Amino acid sequence: MATKTEDPKLKSKADEEKEERSILDALERESKEFDKDAEIDRILHAFSLDAYAVLDLQPGVPTSEIKLIFRKKSLLIHPDKTTNPSAPAAFDKLKKAEGTLMDEKSREKLDEAIADARHLLMRAHKFTADSPEMKAGGMSEDLKVEWRKKTVEVLVDNEARRRKQVKAQMQEEGREQRKVEAEEGQRKRRREHEVAWEQTREKRIDSWRTFATKGGGGKEGGGAGSGGGGGERKKKKMKVLG
């Protein structure tokens, strides 16, 4: 029975297609790794105090958008999905930024700082709230960059003020603690003195009794001797002059 031979041309074409798919897959993997590395680098260089910048979001976005972007970026740079050694640090920074924006009070403080930076920008350019340049769709890229820079300045100033307050509070707490410790030490010494005084009470009483007994007898004897001697003392004659 004759065997069917494959057409060399068909085999060659199939190999070429397989090789082409392999090359495309490799390029896609490299492209994904490049995207991961670029995103990791961007996150690490973003200003840490600006959670919006870390997540690459605009201020005022809804909570649902924050969750969506965090999920996408966390899957992209997760340490288990890339060999980049900086992935853990970037992932931690991304997670911290997401936590800041999901916390109502923390996000409110950040939004206030960004609003302050916006007012500084308006003052610098003599804009008003109604100026077209300050509208959501009318702000140029240059103004957005300047707004980011002023936001950094405000956040740095706020952080410096916060640290100064914390330091002053710690110093005050330290003074209060030292005062409490000093008072406690004084009370402890007073208690120890009272205990020691009470423990030697009987000994002091016995010592006083012994002293009183010996001291009283000596006094009486001394008085008698003193009186006898005075009786025997002879009076001196006075010499008359002239």
C-alpha positions in Angstrom: 0.0 0.0 0.0 1.5 3.4 -1.0 2.1 5.9 1.7 1.0 9.5 1.3 3.9 12.0 1.3 3.5 15.5 2.6 4.0 18.4 0.3 7.4 20.1 1.4 6.0 23.5 0.5 3.0 23.0 2.9 5.3 21.9 5.7 7.6 24.8 5.1 4.6 27.3 5.2 3.3 25.8 8.4 6.7 26.1 10.1 7.0 29.7 8.9 3.6 30.5 10.5 4.5 28.8 13.7 7.8 30.7 13.8 6.0 33.9 13.1 3.5 33.3 16.0 6.4 32.5 18.3 8.1 35.8 17.3 4.9 37.8 17.8 4.3 36.2 21.2 7.8 37.0 22.3 7.4 40.6 21.1 4.1 40.8 23.0 5.8 39.5 26.1 8.6 42.0 25.8 6.1 44.8 25.2 4.2 43.8 28.3 7.4 43.7 30.4 8.3 47.1 28.9 4.9 48.5 30.0 5.4 47.0 33.5 8.9 48.4 33.9 7.7 51.8 32.6 4.8 51.9 35.1 7.0 50.8 38.0 9.4 53.5 37.2 6.6 56.1 36.9 5.1 55.1 40.3 8.5 55.2 42.1 9.2 58.7 40.7 5.7 60.0 41.5 5.4 62.4 44.5 4.5 60.2 47.5 2.3 62.8 49.2 0.1 63.2 46.1 -1.9 60.0 45.9 -3.6 61.1 42.7 -0.2 61.4 41.0 0.9 58.0 42.2 -2.3 56.5 40.7 -2.0 58.8 37.7 -5.5 60.2 38.3 -7.1 63.6 38.2 -8.5 65.1 41.4 -12.2 64.7 41.9 -12.6 61.3 40.2 -15.3 59.0 41.7 -14.4 56.2 44.0 -15.3 53.6 41.4 -12.7 55.0 39.1 -10.1 54.8 41.9 -10.9 51.2 42.5 -10.8 50.3 38.8 -7.4 52.1 38.1 -5.9 50.6 41.2 -6.9 47.1 40.2 -5.5 47.5 36.7 -2.2 48.9 37.8 -1.8 46.4 40.7 -2.3 43.5 38.3 0.2 45.0 35.9 3.0 45.6 38.4 2.3 42.8 40.9 5.6 41.3 42.1 4.3 37.8 41.2 3.8 38.9 37.6 7.1 40.6 36.9 10.8 40.0 37.5 11.5 43.7 38.1 13.3 43.9 41.5 11.6 47.3 42.1 8.1 45.9 41.8 7.5 45.3 45.5 8.3 48.9 46.4 6.2 50.2 43.6 3.3 47.9 44.6 3.5 49.1 48.2 3.5 52.7 47.2 0.5 52.1 44.8 -1.4 50.4 47.6 -0.7 53.2 50.1 -1.9 55.8 47.6 -5.1 53.8 47.0 -5.7 53.6 50.8 -5.2 57.4 51.1 -7.9 58.1 48.5 -10.3 55.5 49.9 -10.0 57.1 53.3 -12.5 60.0 53.5 -10.5 62.2 55.9 -7.2 61.6 54.2 -8.7 62.3 50.7 -10.4 65.5 52.1 -7.0 66.9 53.3 -5.4 66.1 50.0 -8.3 67.8 48.1 -7.9 70.9 50.3 -4.2 71.1 49.5 -4.9 70.7 45.7 -7.6 73.4 46.0 -5.1 75.7 47.8 -2.6 75.1 45.0 -5.3 76.0 42.4 -5.9 79.3 44.2 -2.1 80.0 44.1 -2.1 79.3 40.4 -5.0 81.6 39.8 -3.3 84.4 41.8 0.0 84.0 40.0 -1.8 84.4 36.6 -4.5 86.8 37.8 -7.2 84.3 36.8 -10.6 84.1 38.3 -12.8 81.1 38.8 -14.7 82.1 35.6 -11.6 82.4 33.5 -11.6 79.9 30.5 -8.1 78.8 31.4 -9.3 77.4 34.7 -12.2 75.5 33.3 -12.0 71.7 33.3 -11.7 71.4 29.6 -9.8 74.6 29.0 -6.7 74.2 31.1 -3.6 73.7 29.0 -1.0 71.1 29.7 1.5 73.7 30.8 -1.0 75.0 33.4 -1.7 71.4 34.6 2.0 70.9 35.1 2.3 74.1 37.0 -0.7 73.1 39.1 1.0 69.9 40.0 4.2 71.7 41.0 2.2 74.1 43.2 0.4 71.1 44.7 3.8 69.6 45.6 4.8 72.9 47.3 1.6 73.1 49.3 1.9 69.4 50.4 5.5 69.8 51.4 4.6 72.9 53.4 1.7 71.1 55.1 3.9 68.1 55.9 6.7 70.3 57.4 4.1 72.1 59.5 2.6 68.7 60.6 6.0 67.4 61.6 6.8 70.5 63.5 3.5 70.2 65.4 4.2 66.5 66.1 7.7 67.4 67.4 6.4 70.1 69.7 3.7 67.7 71.0 6.3 65.0 71.6 8.5 67.6 73.5 5.5 68.7 75.6 4.6 65.1 76.3 8.2 64.4 77.3 8.1 67.3 79.7 4.8 66.1 81.2 6.2 62.6 81.5 9.4 63.8 83.2 7.2 65.8 85.6 5.0 62.8 86.4 8.1 60.7 86.9 9.6 63.3 89.2 6.5 63.5 91.3 6.2 59.7 91.4 9.9 59.6 92.6 9.2 62.2 95.3 6.2 60.2 96.5 8.2 57.0 96.5 11.0 58.6 98.6 8.4 60.0 101.0 6.8 56.5 101.5 10.2 54.9 102.0 11.1 57.6 104.6 7.9 57.0 106.4 8.4 53.2 106.4 11.9 53.6 107.7 10.8 56.0 110.4 8.1 53.7 111.5 10.5 50.7 111.6 12.9 52.5 113.9 10.2 53.9 116.2 10.7 51.4 119.0 14.5 51.8 118.8 14.2 55.5 119.1 11.9 55.2 122.1 14.3 52.8 123.9 17.2 55.1 123.2 15.3 58.1 124.6 14.3 56.2 127.8 17.9 55.2 128.4 19.1 58.7 127.8 16.5 60.2 130.1 17.3 57.7 132.9 21.1 58.3 132.8 20.8 62.0 132.3 18.4 62.5 135.2 20.7 60.7 137.8 23.7 62.6 136.8 21.9 65.9 137.1 20.8 65.1 140.7 24.3 64.0 141.8 25.9 67.0 140.2 23.5 69.3 142.1 24.4 67.9 145.5 28.1 68.1 144.9 27.7 71.5 143.7 25.8 72.5 146.8 28.3 70.9 149.2 31.2 72.6 147.6 29.5 75.9 147.8 29.1 75.5 151.6 32.7 74.8 152.2 33.9 77.7 150.1 35.6 80.3 152.2 34.9 84.0 151.9 37.8 86.1 150.9 38.7 89.1 153.1 38.5 92.4 151.4 41.6 94.5 151.7 41.0 98.0 152.9 42.9 100.7 151.0 44.4 103.7 152.7 
